[in-house]
């Protein structure tokens, strides 16, 4: 991490402690009372017996914004981190196959709620000041092991309630039905995580449920996109937020997808990438959940516009992205990119030039660290179907 990144990180965490002071001496307390956005979290440590619980800020009212990534457009990195760090995470250790019982059922009701829900948590000891910054899921603030929890009444979101009580539906089908019902992806991920979907239900660590949800939805969309006509010209979509620069190239080709990431570490640029053709990807992506988040966002655009294309995404992660806030920002960043008017190119090479110029990395460096040009040159049987 660069010195600039460290300075940004120190500044953000310092301001977070200042913010907490507004709510009294929270870190010396053994309880918290507030309104959950609503939000729950399932950890992965000690799997298959994991820490599960609600996330609650020490304030009452409409707190929905604190855990709604789809509504964070235009917010600064500092604002988003402070939203998240104000959420106190209550935990109890639960086996992943324990999806019934009053505690879990209460959490499922919170997750299902259509509006923020009041909670009162009492902990076994004072709240820990440790915070979570894992880069997959969004950060959250202090942690406390729950001694007792009081959940206020909630109002269920009808499509979620219907799916919850359908225990004959596969988890994948439930995810797709919720998505097609207009439920936000961040909400679907929480339902998946807290064991509300599928025939054989279990708790799923939040960071895994995020990737699984994006994977299921994007795969289904691509299956539909493969039936569309292929575009006849190359286009480049651009967007920058939270220290991330996205350049998205669509070019005339049957579905093929690659995402190349570049980041800075002590002045050295690192790269990661992965790709697929119409057969999909058959291994965990080298760039983890960002791959499926990006694939989902761009495939949504193709489906909406009833087109098919080859896709190449460059993501430059600038030092200003000092604290990772989760792969949601990849999905939402590319969704936003696809809303902008594209720059048209006469050919694929010109599209590469346009996309690269918007970053601080050369076209040759991007191409050298990916596979897409090799894949385009390779004729396979799939090209004839």
C-alpha positions in Angstrom: 0.0 0.0 0.0 1.4 3.4 -0.9 2.0 6.2 1.6 -0.9 8.1 0.0 -3.2 5.2 0.5 -2.1 4.9 4.1 -2.7 8.6 4.7 -6.2 8.3 3.3 -6.9 5.2 5.4 -5.7 7.0 8.6 -7.8 10.0 7.8 -11.0 8.0 7.3 -10.5 5.9 10.4 -9.8 9.0 12.5 -13.0 10.6 11.3 -14.9 7.4 12.1 -13.8 7.6 15.7 -14.9 11.3 15.8 -18.3 10.2 14.4 -18.7 7.5 17.0 -18.1 10.0 19.8 -21.4 11.7 18.8 -23.2 8.6 20.2 -21.7 8.7 23.6 -19.0 6.2 24.7 -20.2 3.4 22.4 -17.0 1.4 22.7 -17.2 1.1 26.4 -20.9 0.0 26.3 -22.3 -3.5 26.5 -25.5 -2.7 24.5 -26.8 -0.9 21.5 -30.2 0.3 20.5 -31.0 1.4 17.0 -32.7 0.8 13.7 -31.2 -1.8 11.4 -31.3 -0.8 7.7 -32.2 -3.9 7.8 -29.0 -5.8 7.7 -27.5 -9.1 8.7 -24.1 -10.7 8.3 -22.8 -14.2 8.3 -19.1 -14.6 8.8 -16.8 -17.3 7.3 -14.4 -17.7 10.2 -14.5 -21.1 11.9 -16.8 -22.5 9.2 -19.0 -24.6 9.4 -19.9 -23.0 12.8 -20.0 -19.3 12.0 -20.7 -16.0 13.6 -24.2 -14.7 12.6 -26.1 -11.6 13.6 -27.7 -8.3 12.8 -26.0 -5.0 12.1 -27.4 -2.0 14.0 -26.3 1.6 14.2 -26.6 3.5 17.5 -29.3 5.7 16.0 -33.1 5.3 15.3 -34.9 6.4 12.2 -34.6 5.7 8.5 -31.2 4.1 8.3 -31.7 2.3 5.0 -28.9 4.2 3.3 -26.3 2.6 5.6 -26.6 -0.7 3.8 -28.0 0.0 0.3 -25.2 -0.1 -2.2 -27.6 0.5 -5.1 -28.3 4.0 -3.6 -24.6 5.1 -3.1 -24.1 6.7 -6.5 -22.2 10.0 -6.1 -21.2 9.2 -2.5 -17.5 9.5 -1.6 -15.4 6.6 -0.4 -15.2 8.3 3.0 -19.0 8.7 3.2 -19.6 5.0 2.3 -17.1 3.8 4.8 -18.6 5.9 7.5 -22.1 4.5 6.6 -20.7 1.0 7.2 -18.5 1.6 10.2 -21.5 3.0 12.1 -23.1 -0.4 12.0 -22.4 -2.4 15.1 -22.4 -6.1 14.4 -23.9 -8.5 16.9 -22.8 -12.1 16.7 -23.7 -15.6 17.9 -21.9 -18.7 16.8 -24.3 -20.9 14.8 -23.8 -24.1 12.8 -24.5 -23.5 9.1 -27.3 -26.1 9.0 -29.2 -24.5 11.8 -31.7 -22.3 9.8 -34.5 -22.6 12.3 -34.9 -21.6 16.0 -36.0 -18.2 17.3 -32.8 -16.3 16.8 -32.3 -17.3 13.2 -36.0 -16.8 12.5 -35.8 -13.3 13.9 -32.9 -12.5 11.6 -34.8 -13.9 8.6 -37.7 -11.6 9.5 -35.3 -8.7 9.7 -33.9 -9.6 6.3 -37.3 -10.0 4.8 -38.4 -6.6 6.1 -39.4 -3.9 3.6 -38.2 -1.1 5.9 -35.7 -0.5 8.7 -36.3 -2.4 11.9 -35.7 -1.4 15.5 -33.4 -3.7 17.5 -32.0 -3.7 21.0 -28.9 -5.8 21.6 -27.2 -6.6 24.9 -23.7 -8.1 24.8 -21.7 -10.4 27.0 -19.0 -7.8 27.4 -18.1 -4.4 26.0 -18.1 -3.9 22.3 -14.9 -4.6 20.5 -13.4 -1.8 18.5 -12.2 -4.2 15.8 -13.6 -3.5 12.3 -13.8 -5.7 9.3 -12.1 -4.8 6.0 -12.0 -7.9 3.8 -12.4 -6.4 0.4 -15.3 -8.7 -0.7 -18.1 -7.5 1.4 -18.6 -3.9 2.6 -16.9 -3.0 5.9 -18.7 -2.8 9.2 -17.9 -1.4 12.6 -17.6 -2.7 16.2 -18.5 -6.2 17.1 -20.3 -7.6 20.2 -21.2 -11.1 21.2 -25.0 -11.1 21.8 -26.3 -12.0 25.2 -29.9 -11.0 24.4 -31.7 -9.4 21.5 -35.1 -7.7 21.2 -36.5 -7.5 17.7 -39.3 -5.2 16.9 -42.1 -6.1 14.4 -41.2 -5.9 10.7 -43.2 -5.6 7.5 -42.4 -8.4 5.0 -41.5 -7.8 1.4 -44.1 -9.9 -0.4 -42.0 -11.5 -3.2 -39.4 -12.5 -0.6 -42.0 -13.9 1.8 -43.5 -16.0 -0.9 -40.1 -17.5 -1.8 -39.3 -18.0 1.8 -42.3 -20.3 2.4 -41.7 -22.2 -0.9 -39.3 -24.9 0.3 -39.6 -27.0 -2.9 -37.9 -24.3 -5.1 -34.1 -24.6 -5.8 -31.9 -21.8 -4.4 -30.8 -20.8 -7.9 -34.5 -20.6 -9.1 -35.3 -18.6 -6.0 -32.5 -16.1 -6.7 -33.7 -15.6 -10.2 -37.3 -15.2 -9.3 -36.5 -12.5 -6.8 -34.2 -10.8 -9.3 -37.0 -10.9 -11.9 -39.4 -9.6 -9.3 -37.3 -6.4 -9.0 -35.7 -7.2 -5.7 -32.3 -5.4 -5.3 -29.3 -7.7 -5.6 -28.0 -6.6 -2.2 -31.2 -7.8 -0.7 -31.2 -11.1 -2.5 -27.7 -11.7 -1.3 -28.8 -11.3 2.3 -31.7 -13.7 1.9 -29.3 -16.3 0.4 -26.8 -15.8 3.2 -29.3 -16.1 6.1 -30.6 -19.5 4.8 -34.0 -18.4 3.4 -33.7 -19.9 -0.1 -33.8 -23.4 -1.6 -34.7 -26.9 -0.6 -31.7 -27.8 1.6 -31.3 -24.5 3.5 -28.1 -23.5 5.2 -26.3 -20.3 6.3 -23.9 -19.0 3.7 -21.0 -16.6 4.7 -21.9 -13.2 3.3 -18.9 -12.9 1.0 -19.7 -16.2 -0.6 -23.4 -15.4 -1.0 -22.5 -12.2 -2.8 -20.4 -14.0 -5.4 -22.9 -16.9 -5.7 -25.8 -14.5 -6.3 -23.9 -12.5 -9.0 -22.8 -15.8 -10.6 -26.3 -17.3 -10.8 -27.9 -14.1 -12.2 -25.2 -13.4 -14.7 -25.1 -17.0 -16.0 -28.9 -16.9 -16.6 -28.7 -13.6 -18.4 -25.9 -14.7 -20.7 -27.9 -17.8 -21.7 -30.6 -15.4 -23.0 -28.0 -13.0 -24.5 -26.7 -15.9 -26.6 -29.9 -15.9 -28.6 -29.5 -12.2 -29.6 -27.9 -10.8 -32.8 -24.3 -9.8 -32.6 -23.5 -6.0 -32.8 -21.8 -4.7 -35.9 -19.6 -2.0 -34.4 -17.3 -1.5 -31.4 -18.3 0.7 -28.5 -16.4 1.9 -25.4 -18.2 2.9 -22.2 -16.4 4.7 -19.4 -17.0 5.5 -15.8 -14.9 6.5 -12.7 -15.8 6.4 -9.1 -14.3 5.7 -5.7 -10.8 5.6 -7.1 -11.8 3.0 -9.7 -11.6 3.6 -13.5 -13.7 1.3 -15.7 -13.3 1.0 -19.5 -15.8 -1.4 -21.0 -15.4 -2.5 -24.7 -18.2 -4.2 -26.6 -17.1 -5.5 -30.0 -18.6 -7.7 -32.8 -18.2 -11.3 -31.6 -20.2 -14.1 -30.1 -20.3 -13.8 -26.3 -16.8 -13.8 -24.9 -15.9 -12.0 -21.7 -12.7 -10.9 -20.1 -11.9 -8.6 -17.2 -8.4 -7.3 -16.6 -7.6 -5.5 -13.3 -4.6 -3.4 -12.5 -3.6 -2.1 -9.1 -0.7 -0.3 -7.4 1.4 -1.7 -4.5 4.4 0.3 -3.3 4.7 1.9 -6.7 4.5 -1.4 -8.6 1.6 -2.2 -10.9 0.0 -5.6 -10.4 -2.4 -7.3 -12.8 -5.1 -10.0 -12.6 -7.6 -11.3 -15.1 -9.9 -14.0 -16.1 -12.1 -14.9 -19.1 -14.8 -17.1 -20.6 -16.4 -17.9 -23.9 -20.0 -19.1 -24.5 -19.4 -22.2 -22.4 -18.8 -20.0 -19.3 -16.0 -20.2 -16.7 -15.2 -23.6 -15.1 -13.1 -22.5 -12.2 -13.1 -19.8 -9.5 -12.0 -16.5 -11.2 -8.5 -15.3 -10.4 -10.0 -11.8 -9.7 -12.6 -13.4 -7.4 -16.1 -11.8 -6.9 -15.3 -8.8 -9.1 -15.5 -11.0 -12.1 -19.1 -12.0 -11.6 -20.2 -8.5 -10.5 -18.8 -7.1 -13.7 -20.3 -9.9 -15.8 -23.7 -9.3 -14.3 -23.6 -5.5 -15.0 -22.6 -5.7 -18.6 -24.8 -8.7 -19.4 -27.8 -6.7 -18.1 -27.1 -4.0 -20.7 -26.9 -6.6 -23.5 -30.1 -8.2 -22.5 -32.0 -4.9 -22.2 -30.8 -3.8 -25.6 -31.4 -7.3 -27.2 -27.9 -7.5 -28.5 -24.9 -9.9 -28.2 -21.2 -8.9 -28.1 -17.7 -9.7 -27.1 -16.8 -7.9 -23.9 -13.5 -6.6 -22.5 -13.3 -4.7 -19.3 -10.3 -2.8 -18.0 -10.4 -1.9 -14.3 -7.7 0.4 -12.9 -7.7 0.5 -9.1 -6.1 3.8 -8.2 -4.2 4.4 -4.9 -7.2 6.6 -3.8 -9.2 3.4 -3.3 -7.4 3.1 0.0 -10.0 0.9 1.8 -11.8 -1.7 -0.3 -15.6 -1.4 0.2 -16.8 -4.6 -1.5 -17.4 -5.9 -5.0 -20.8 -4.2 -5.2 -18.9 -1.1 -6.3 -17.7 -3.0 -9.4 -21.3 -4.0 -10.3 -22.7 -0.6 -9.6 -19.8 1.2 -11.3 -20.2 -0.8 -14.6 -24.0 -0.5 -14.4 -23.4 3.3 -14.3 -20.8 3.1 -17.2 -23.4 1.4 -19.4 -25.9 4.2 -18.8 -23.5 6.7 -20.4 -23.3 7.4 -24.2 -20.5 5.2 -25.6 -17.7 6.2 -27.9 -17.9 4.4 -31.2 -14.8 2.9 -32.8 -14.2 1.8 -36.4 -12.5 -1.4 -35.3 -11.5 -3.4 -32.2 -7.9 -1.9 -32.2 -9.3 1.6 -32.1 -11.6 0.6 -29.3 -8.6 -0.7 -27.3 -6.9 2.7 -27.9 -9.9 4.7 -26.6 -10.3 2.4 -23.6 -6.6 2.5 -22.7 -6.3 6.3 -23.1 -8.8 6.8 -20.2 -6.4 5.0 -17.8 -2.8 5.6 -16.8 -1.8 2.2 -18.2 -0.8 1.6 -21.9 -2.8 -0.5 -24.3 0.1 -2.9 -24.7 0.3 -3.5 -20.9 -3.5 -4.2 -20.7 -3.3 -6.6 -23.6 -0.2 -8.4 -22.4 -1.9 -9.2 -19.1 -5.0 -10.6 -20.7 -6.0 -13.3 -23.1 -8.7 -11.7 -25.2 -6.7 -11.1 -28.4 -5.6 -14.7 -28.4 -9.1 -15.9 -27.9 -10.4 -13.7 -30.8 -7.8 -15.2 -33.2 -8.8 -18.8 -32.2 -11.6 -20.2 -34.3 -13.6 -22.8 -32.4 -16.6 -24.9 -33.2 -18.6 -22.5 -31.1 -18.2 -19.8 -33.8 -20.3 -21.8 -36.2 -23.4 -22.3 -33.9 
